[in-house]
Amino acid sequence: MQTVRRRAVLVAPASDDRKARKALASTADEVVLDLEDAVTPENKESARTAAAALVAEFGAQRPVSIRVNAFDTEWFTDDLAACAAMGEGLSAAVMPKAESPEHLTEADRLLGDSPAALQILVETPTGIRDVAHLCAATDRLAAIIIGYADLGAALGRWPSAPPSVWHPIQESVLVAARAAGVSVVDGPHLTIADDDAFRNAKTWVRDLGFDGTWVIHPAQIDSATEIFTPDPESVEDARRVLAALEEAADRGDGAAELDGRMLDEALAVSARRVLAKAGPA
């Protein structure tokens, strides 16, 4: 499976060639071509065909994934079969409304020998309740995303509720993902503006520990990328931490000191995560 940074993940309808190509030409870390919410029932098959063609054209150049239709729909099996046939060009199949480990193991089976990863959206109360079981269901799972719109509707949550009401859910998804070694990505902000509300919400989840966010408009890509990219000072500090620990290990010491800090494996884990988010030097 590809190692993909998911600071800014742009979602575009596979059924709209103009929007899809604009997304694929963007600076988003990953593009998700949507076969689900953005596609009407009568256009499901043509959208699937269009998505396959776009993966064949762009998949060697950048990470391209496909959001398939949900497990309990008539299109799920054909969507996964199409993903399995796309070969190395497809980065991942993204399953919406994941609710049980059996959903994931069936998706894994349908993907067969495909190198594509699996990502899931948790956007139902059942999915949130069982999120730890979902994260541990298959080694193919690479990322988990919170779907706020469907989840909010299912919970009866008012759209005007403050962002803080989502904190317990964000925390539970984060813990489950980290325990399973899975990337954790915030769901899209439910507006398309690159404004203070968007930036504040994404800075909040960045500080919680999330790796990135989905966005639904290209205008939000630059801010999301900046928010989820460690600043140069943090990158340099991470390198110095790892170098100090390596030097201590070479001396046979179990701990190291740097700038008045005692360094240990916990700080090494944090440093490696910073460098992974920063990307190649």
ZAMARMAR-409216 format. One line per field, with one value per residue: residue in three letters; residue number from 1; x, y, z of N, C-alpha, C in turn. Coordinates in steps of 0.1 Angstrom, whole numbers, plus 2048, in hexadecimal, padded with zeros to 3 digits. Layout:
N
aa <- ALA/...
i <- NUM/...
n.u <- X/...
n.v <- Y/...
n.w <- Z/...
ca.u <- X/...
ca.v <- Y/...
ca.w <- Z/...
c.u <- X/...
c.v <- Y/...
c.w <- Z/...
This chain:
281
aa <- MET/GLN/THR/VAL/ARG/ARG/ARG/ALA/VAL/LEU/VAL/ALA/PRO/ALA/SER/ASP/ASP/ARG/LYS/ALA/ARG/LYS/ALA/LEU/ALA/SER/THR/ALA/ASP/GLU/VAL/VAL/LEU/ASP/LEU/GLU/ASP/ALA/VAL/THR/PRO/GLU/ASN/LYS/GLU/SER/ALA/ARG/THR/ALA/ALA/ALA/ALA/LEU/VAL/ALA/GLU/PHE/GLY/ALA/GLN/ARG/PRO/VAL/SER/ILE/ARG/VAL/ASN/ALA/PHE/ASP/THR/GLU/TRP/PHE/THR/ASP/ASP/LEU/ALA/ALA/CYS/ALA/ALA/MET/GLY/GLU/GLY/LEU/SER/ALA/ALA/VAL/MET/PRO/LYS/ALA/GLU/SER/PRO/GLU/HIS/LEU/THR/GLU/ALA/ASP/ARG/LEU/LEU/GLY/ASP/SER/PRO/ALA/ALA/LEU/GLN/ILE/LEU/VAL/GLU/THR/PRO/THR/GLY/ILE/ARG/ASP/VAL/ALA/HIS/LEU/CYS/ALA/ALA/THR/ASP/ARG/LEU/ALA/ALA/ILE/ILE/ILE/GLY/TYR/ALA/ASP/LEU/GLY/ALA/ALA/LEU/GLY/ARG/TRP/PRO/SER/ALA/PRO/PRO/SER/VAL/TRP/HIS/PRO/ILE/GLN/GLU/SER/VAL/LEU/VAL/ALA/ALA/ARG/ALA/ALA/GLY/VAL/SER/VAL/VAL/ASP/GLY/PRO/HIS/LEU/THR/ILE/ALA/ASP/ASP/ASP/ALA/PHE/ARG/ASN/ALA/LYS/THR/TRP/VAL/ARG/ASP/LEU/GLY/PHE/ASP/GLY/THR/TRP/VAL/ILE/HIS/PRO/ALA/GLN/ILE/ASP/SER/ALA/THR/GLU/ILE/PHE/THR/PRO/ASP/PRO/GLU/SER/VAL/GLU/ASP/ALA/ARG/ARG/VAL/LEU/ALA/ALA/LEU/GLU/GLU/ALA/ALA/ASP/ARG/GLY/ASP/GLY/ALA/ALA/GLU/LEU/ASP/GLY/ARG/MET/LEU/ASP/GLU/ALA/LEU/ALA/VAL/SER/ALA/ARG/ARG/VAL/LEU/ALA/LYS/ALA/GLY/PRO/ALA
i <- 1/2/3/4/5/6/7/8/9/10/11/12/13/14/15/16/17/18/19/20/21/22/23/24/25/26/27/28/29/30/31/32/33/34/35/36/37/38/39/40/41/42/43/44/45/46/47/48/49/50/51/52/53/54/55/56/57/58/59/60/61/62/63/64/65/66/67/68/69/70/71/72/73/74/75/76/77/78/79/80/81/82/83/84/85/86/87/88/89/90/91/92/93/94/95/96/97/98/99/100/101/102/103/104/105/106/107/108/109/110/111/112/113/114/115/116/117/118/119/120/121/122/123/124/125/126/127/128/129/130/131/132/133/134/135/136/137/138/139/140/141/142/143/144/145/146/147/148/149/150/151/152/153/154/155/156/157/158/159/160/161/162/163/164/165/166/167/168/169/170/171/172/173/174/175/176/177/178/179/180/181/182/183/184/185/186/187/188/189/190/191/192/193/194/195/196/197/198/199/200/201/202/203/204/205/206/207/208/209/210/211/212/213/214/215/216/217/218/219/220/221/222/223/224/225/226/227/228/229/230/231/232/233/234/235/236/237/238/239/240/241/242/243/244/245/246/247/248/249/250/251/252/253/254/255/256/257/258/259/260/261/262/263/264/265/266/267/268/269/270/271/272/273/274/275/276/277/278/279/280/281
n.u <- 808/804/816/806/804/7EA/7E1/7D1/7B5/7A4/782/76F/755/752/742/742/755/764/767/773/78C/796/79A/7AD/7C3/7CB/7DC/7D7/7DE/7D3/7BA/798/782/760/746/730/71D/71D/713/6F8/6DF/6DA/6F1/705/713/720/72F/741/74F/75B/76B/77D/78B/797/7A8/7B9/7C5/7D0/7DB/7F5/803/7FB/7EC/7CD/7AD/78E/76E/757/736/720/720/708/6FB/6EF/704/71D/72D/734/741/758/763/76A/77D/791/79A/7A9/7C4/7E6/7E2/7CE/7CB/7BB/79D/780/76A/74A/735/73D/737/73B/753/751/748/760/771/764/767/783/786/779/78A/7A0/7BE/7C6/7DC/7D1/7C9/7B2/79A/785/766/758/739/721/70D/711/729/73B/738/744/75E/778/779/775/78C/79F/799/7A4/7C4/7C7/7BC/7C1/7BA/7A3/786/772/750/73D/724/710/712/70C/6F1/6E6/6E9/6D9/6E2/6E5/6EC/6F7/704/720/743/750/740/746/75D/760/75A/76E/784/781/782/79C/7AC/7A5/7AF/7CA/7D2/7D0/7E2/7DB/7D5/7C6/7AC/79C/779/768/764/745/740/74B/75D/77D/782/783/775/778/794/799/78B/79A/7B3/7AF/7A9/7C2/7D3/7C9/7D3/7CD/7D4/7CD/7B5/795/78B/772/773/789/793/799/7B0/7CB/7CC/7C6/7DB/7F1/7EA/7EC/807/826/838/857/868/85E/864/880/886/87C/88D/8A5/89F/89D/8B7/8C6/8BD/8C5/8E1/8E4/8DD/8F1/906/8FF/8ED/8CE/8BD/8BA/8C4/8B8/8B9/8B2/89E/893/896/882/873/859/85A/869/856/844/854/85A/841/83C/850/847/82F/839/845/85B/87C
n.v <- 7F4/817/831/84C/86E/87F/89A/8AD/8A3/8A1/89F/895/893/875/875/88D/89A/8B1/8BD/8A7/8A5/8BE/8BC/8A7/8B4/8C5/8D0/8BF/8A5/88C/880/878/867/868/851/84F/863/879/871/869/84E/844/84A/83B/825/830/843/832/827/83E/845/830/835/84D/847/836/848/85C/84F/846/85D/86B/867/857/84F/83D/843/82C/81E/818/7FB/7EE/7F3/7EF/7F2/7EE/7D5/7D4/7EC/7E8/7D2/7DF/7F1/7DE/7D6/7EB/7EB/7F6/811/81B/82A/826/816/825/821/829/830/81B/800/7E8/7CE/7BA/7C6/7D2/7BC/7AF/7C2/7C2/7A8/7AA/7BB/7AC/7A2/7BB/7D8/7ED/802/803/81A/828/838/843/849/844/83E/823/81D/82E/826/80C/811/809/7EE/7EF/7FB/7E7/7D3/7CB/7C7/7D6/7EE/811/82B/83F/852/86C/871/88B/896/882/875/889/88D/874/873/887/8A0/8C3/8D9/8F1/8EC/8F1/8EC/8DE/8C9/8B3/8A9/891/87C/880/87B/860/853/85A/84D/832/82F/835/820/80B/811/820/83A/859/86E/88D/894/8A6/8C9/8D9/8ED/900/914/924/92E/93E/92D/914/911/913/8FC/8E8/8EC/8E5/8C9/8C1/8C7/8B5/89D/893/888/896/8A4/8A0/8B4/8C7/8DA/8EA/902/8FF/8F0/8FA/906/8F0/8DF/8EE/8F0/8D5/8CF/8CC/8E7/8F7/8F9/8E5/8CF/8CF/8CD/8B3/8A4/8A8/89D/882/87D/882/86D/857/85B/857/83C/830/834/823/82C/82F/845/867/889/8A9/8CB/8CF/8BD/89C/881/867/848/84F/86A/866/858/86D/87E/870/86F/88A/88E/87C/888/8A0/898/890/89B
n.w <- 800/7F9/80A/817/81C/82C/82F/823/813/7F7/7EC/7D0/7B8/7A5/78F/783/76C/768/782/78F/781/786/7A2/7A2/797/7AB/7C9/7DE/7F5/7F1/7DB/7DC/7C9/7C6/7C8/7D6/7E9/7D8/7C0/7AC/7AC/792/785/78F/784/76D/779/787/772/768/77D/77E/766/76B/781/773/763/774/78B/78D/791/7A8/7C9/7C6/7D0/7D5/7E0/7E8/7E5/800/817/818/800/7DE/7CD/7D8/7D6/7BB/7B9/7C9/7BB/7A4/7AE/7B6/79D/794/799/7A0/79E/7AF/7CE/7E5/7F0/7FD/816/81E/83B/84C/862/86F/876/864/84C/844/841/82C/818/816/80C/7F3/7E6/7E2/7D3/7CE/7D2/7DF/7FA/816/822/83B/841/85F/868/874/892/89B/88E/89B/8B5/8B4/8AB/8B2/8AD/891/888/88D/87C/863/853/83C/840/83F/846/859/859/865/860/860/858/852/86B/87D/876/87C/897/89F/8A2/8A5/889/891/8A8/8BE/8B4/8C9/8D2/8C4/8CE/8E0/8CE/8BA/8C9/8D1/8B8/8B0/8C4/8BF/8A5/8A7/8B9/8A8/895/87F/867/86F/866/863/85C/841/845/848/837/81A/81B/820/83C/85D/86D/861/862/87D/887/87B/884/89F/89E/893/8A9/8BB/8B0/897/875/85E/847/836/81A/809/7F6/7DF/7E8/803/805/808/821/832/82C/835/851/85A/855/864/873/869/880/891/883/881/89C/8A1/892/8A0/8B9/8B2/8A9/8C0/8D0/8C1/8C3/8DE/8E1/8D2/8E4/8F7/90A/91C/91B/910/90F/906/900/91B/91E/926/912/904/8F8/8F3/8EB/8D4/8C4/8C0/8B2/89B/88F/88A/876/862/85B/851/83A/81E/821
ca.u <- 800/80B/816/800/800/7DC/7DF/7C5/7AF/799/778/769/74C/758/739/744/763/76B/76A/77D/799/79B/79F/7BA/7CD/7CD/7E7/7D3/7E7/7CB/7AD/78E/777/754/73C/725/714/71D/70F/6EA/6DE/6DA/6FE/70F/71C/728/739/74B/757/763/775/788/793/79F/7B2/7C3/7CC/7D7/7DF/804/808/7F7/7E2/7BF/7A5/780/764/74D/729/720/720/6FA/6F5/6F0/710/729/735/739/74B/764/769/771/78A/79B/79F/7B1/7D2/7EE/7DE/7C4/7D1/7B3/78E/77B/75D/742/72C/742/730/73F/760/74D/748/76E/777/75F/76E/790/785/776/796/7A9/7CD/7C9/7E4/7CA/7C6/7A4/797/777/75F/74F/72F/715/70F/717/737/742/738/74C/769/784/778/777/79A/7A7/793/7AC/7D1/7C6/7B6/7CB/7B6/795/781/765/746/735/717/708/713/704/6E3/6E2/6E9/6CF/6EA/6E1/6F7/6FC/70C/72E/74D/755/738/74C/76A/760/75B/77B/78E/77F/787/7AA/7B2/7A4/7B7/7D8/7D4/7D1/7EC/7D4/7D4/7B9/7A9/78F/770/767/75C/738/73F/755/765/789/780/788/76E/77E/7A2/799/787/7A5/7BE/7AA/7AC/7D0/7D8/7C5/7DB/7C9/7DE/7C9/7A6/78F/785/768/775/797/798/79E/7BC/7D7/7CB/7C7/7E9/7F9/7E7/7F1/815/82E/840/866/86E/85B/86B/88E/887/87A/89A/8AF/89B/8A1/8C6/8CB/8BA/8CE/8EE/8E4/8DC/8FF/90E/8F9/8E4/8C0/8B6/8C2/8C0/8B9/8B3/8AC/893/897/890/880/86D/84D/85E/86D/84A/83E/85D/858/834/83E/857/83E/825/840/848/869/884
ca.v <- 800/823/839/858/878/883/8A7/8B3/899/8A8/896/89A/889/86E/877/89A/899/8BE/8BE/89D/8A9/8CA/8B6/89F/8BE/8CD/8CC/8B6/899/880/883/86E/868/864/849/84E/86E/883/86A/864/840/841/84D/833/81C/838/849/828/826/84A/845/827/83B/858/840/831/854/864/848/845/86A/870/85E/858/845/83D/840/822/81F/811/7EC/7E9/7F7/7E5/7F6/7EB/7CB/7D8/7F7/7E2/7CB/7E9/7F6/7D4/7D5/7F7/7E9/7FF/81F/81F/82B/820/817/82C/81B/832/82A/80E/7FE/7DB/7C8/7B2/7CF/7D4/7B0/7AD/7CB/7BC/79C/7AE/7C2/7A1/7A4/7C9/7DF/7F9/802/805/824/828/843/840/853/840/83B/816/81D/835/81D/801/815/802/7E1/7F2/7FE/7DB/7C9/7C6/7CE/7DE/7FB/81B/838/840/85F/86F/877/893/89A/877/872/893/88B/868/876/892/8AC/8CF/8DE/8FD/8E8/8F5/8E1/8D6/8BD/8A8/8A5/883/874/882/875/852/84F/85C/843/825/82F/834/813/801/815/825/849/85E/87A/894/895/8B3/8D4/8D9/8F9/900/920/924/939/93C/921/908/910/910/8EE/8DF/8ED/8DE/8BA/8BF/8C7/8A8/893/88E/88A/89F/8A6/8A1/8C1/8C6/8E4/8EC/90E/8FB/8E7/900/907/8E3/8DA/8F6/8ED/8C8/8CD/8D1/8F2/8F3/8F8/8D8/8C4/8CF/8C7/8A5/89E/8A9/893/874/87C/881/860/84E/85C/851/82E/82C/834/81A/833/82D/851/872/897/8B3/8D8/8CE/8B3/88E/87B/859/843/856/876/861/855/879/884/869/873/897/88D/876/892/8AA/892/88F/8A7
ca.w <- 800/7F9/816/812/826/82A/836/81C/80A/7F0/7E7/7C4/7B2/799/784/77E/767/76A/790/792/77B/78E/7AE/79F/794/7B7/7D2/7E8/7F7/7EC/7D6/7DD/7C0/7CD/7C2/7DF/7EB/7CD/7B3/7AC/7A9/784/780/797/77B/764/782/78A/766/767/788/77A/75C/772/788/769/75D/77E/796/78E/794/7B5/7D0/7C3/7D7/7D1/7EA/7E2/7EB/80D/817/817/7F4/7D3/7C5/7E0/7D1/7AE/7BB/7CE/7B0/79B/7B5/7B5/790/790/79B/7A9/79D/7B9/7DB/7EF/7F0/809/819/827/845/852/86F/875/871/858/841/840/83C/81F/80E/814/804/7E6/7E0/7DE/7D3/7CB/7DC/7E4/809/81A/82B/83E/848/86A/868/87B/8A0/89C/88A/8A6/8C1/8B1/8A3/8B5/8A6/883/886/88E/874/858/851/830/844/83F/84B/85D/857/86B/857/869/853/855/879/884/873/883/8A5/8A2/8A7/89D/882/898/8B4/8BD/8B1/8D4/8D4/8BC/8D4/8E4/8C2/8B4/8D2/8D0/8AB/8B0/8CC/8B8/899/8AC/8BE/89D/88B/873/866/873/85E/866/851/83C/84B/840/82E/810/81C/827/845/86A/873/85C/867/88C/889/876/88E/8AB/89C/892/8B6/8C1/8AB/88A/86B/853/846/829/816/7FE/7EC/7DD/7F0/810/805/80C/830/838/82A/83F/85F/85D/852/86F/86F/868/88D/897/87B/885/8AA/8A0/88D/8AB/8C3/8AD/8A8/8CD/8D5/8BA/8C9/8EC/8DF/8CE/8F0/901/914/91A/919/90B/913/8FB/904/928/91E/926/906/905/8EC/8F0/8E3/8C7/8BD/8BB/8A8/88E/88A/884/869/859/857/84A/82D/81A/824
c.u <- 809/80B/812/7FF/7F2/7D9/7D2/7C1/7A3/78F/771/760/752/74F/73A/753/76A/76F/775/78B/79F/7A1/7AD/7C5/7D1/7D9/7E3/7DC/7E0/7BE/7A4/783/76B/74A/72F/71B/712/717/701/6EA/6DF/6E8/709/719/725/733/744/755/760/76E/781/791/79C/7AA/7BD/7CB/7D5/7DE/7EE/80A/806/7ED/7D4/7B8/796/778/759/740/729/71D/712/6F3/6F7/6FD/71D/732/73B/744/758/76B/770/77E/794/7A1/7A8/7C0/7D9/7EA/7D5/7CB/7C8/7A4/789/76D/756/73A/730/73C/735/74C/75D/74C/756/774/771/765/77C/790/782/782/7A0/7B7/7D0/7D2/7DD/7C8/7B6/7A3/788/772/756/745/721/717/715/725/740/743/742/759/776/784/77A/785/7A3/7A2/79B/7B9/7D0/7C1/7C2/7C7/7A7/792/774/75C/73C/727/70D/707/70A/6F5/6DE/6E1/6DE/6D6/6E7/6EE/6FE/704/71A/738/751/74C/73D/759/76A/761/768/785/78D/784/796/7B1/7B1/7AD/7C6/7DB/7D6/7DC/7E7/7D4/7C6/7B7/79C/786/76F/75F/750/736/74B/75F/772/789/785/781/774/78C/7A2/795/792/7B1/7BB/7AE/7BB/7D7/7D4/7CE/7D7/7D3/7DA/7BA/7A2/78A/77C/769/784/79C/79D/7AB/7C8/7D7/7CD/7D5/7F2/7F7/7ED/7FF/81D/836/84F/86C/86B/862/87A/88F/885/887/8A5/8AC/8A0/8B0/8CB/8C8/8C3/8DC/8EF/8E4/8EA/908/90A/8F1/8D6/8B7/8C0/8BC/8C2/8B2/8AC/8A0/899/88F/88E/878/860/84F/862/861/844/847/85C/84B/835/845/84F/834/82C/844/857/870/888
c.v <- 80C/82A/847/861/87D/890/8AD/8A9/8A0/89D/89D/88F/882/871/884/89C/8A6/8BF/8B4/8A1/8B5/8C5/8AF/8A8/8C6/8C8/8C4/8A9/88C/886/877/870/861/85D/849/85A/877/87E/865/855/83C/843/844/82C/825/83F/83F/827/832/84A/83C/82D/846/852/83B/83D/85B/85C/846/852/86F/866/861/84C/847/83A/838/825/815/802/7E7/7EE/7ED/7E7/7F2/7E1/7CE/7E3/7F1/7D9/7D4/7EE/7EB/7D2/7E1/7F6/7F4/80E/824/81F/824/820/81C/827/825/82A/81D/80C/7F1/7D6/7C0/7BA/7D1/7C7/7AC/7B6/7C6/7B1/7A0/7B5/7B8/7A4/7B3/7CF/7EA/7F7/804/810/823/835/83E/84C/84F/83E/82D/816/824/82C/812/804/80E/7F5/7E4/7F4/7F2/7D0/7C3/7CE/7D7/7ED/805/828/837/84F/861/876/87E/895/88E/874/87C/891/87F/86A/880/89E/8B8/8D4/8EA/8F9/8EC/8E9/8D8/8CA/8B1/8A2/896/87A/874/87A/865/84C/84F/850/835/824/82D/826/808/805/81A/834/84D/86C/880/894/8A4/8BD/8D6/8E6/8F8/90B/91D/930/935/92F/914/907/90D/901/8E4/8E0/8E5/8CF/8B7/8BE/8BA/89D/88D/891/893/89F/8A4/8AF/8BE/8D1/8E7/8F8/90A/8F3/8ED/901/8FA/8DD/8E1/8F2/8DF/8C5/8D3/8DD/8EF/8F1/8EA/8CD/8C4/8CA/8B8/89E/89E/89F/885/873/87B/873/855/84F/855/841/829/82C/82A/820/830/839/85C/87F/8A0/8C0/8D7/8C4/8A5/888/86C/855/84A/863/871/85E/862/880/87D/86C/881/896/886/880/89D/8A5/893/89C/8AE
c.w <- 800/807/812/81E/822/832/830/812/804/7EA/7DB/7BE/7A6/78D/77E/779/76A/779/794/78D/782/79B/7AC/79B/7A0/7BE/7DD/7E9/7F0/7E6/7D7/7D3/7C5/7C4/7CA/7DF/7DF/7C0/7B5/7A8/79B/77E/787/78D/772/76D/785/77E/765/771/784/76F/762/77A/77E/764/767/789/798/792/7A2/7BC/7CC/7C9/7D2/7DD/7E3/7E9/7F7/80C/813/80A/7E9/7CB/7CC/7DA/7C4/7B0/7C0/7C4/7A7/7A1/7B4/7A8/78C/793/7A4/7A8/7A8/7C7/7E5/7EB/7FD/80B/822/830/84A/860/876/86F/864/84B/83B/83A/82E/814/80B/80A/7F5/7DF/7DC/7DF/7CF/7D6/7E2/7F3/80A/824/82F/844/853/86B/86C/889/8A2/899/895/8B2/8C0/8AA/8A6/8AE/897/880/886/885/869/857/845/834/846/846/84F/85E/85E/861/85F/865/857/864/881/882/87B/892/8A9/8A6/89E/896/888/8A5/8B3/8BA/8BD/8D7/8CD/8C3/8D9/8D9/8BC/8BC/8D1/8C3/8AB/8B8/8C5/8AD/89D/8B2/8B3/893/87E/873/869/86D/862/85A/84C/844/842/83A/824/811/824/831/853/870/86E/862/876/88E/885/87F/89B/8A9/899/89F/8BE/8BD/89D/87F/85F/852/838/827/80A/7F4/7EB/7E5/7FE/811/80B/81C/837/837/834/84D/862/859/85E/86A/870/876/893/890/880/893/8AA/89C/898/8B6/8BE/8AD/8B6/8D3/8CE/8C0/8D6/8EA/8DB/8DA/8FA/90C/911/918/914/910/908/900/912/929/91F/91B/909/8F8/8E9/8E8/8D5/8BE/8B7/8B1/89B/887/883/877/85E/853/84E/83C/82A/81D/817
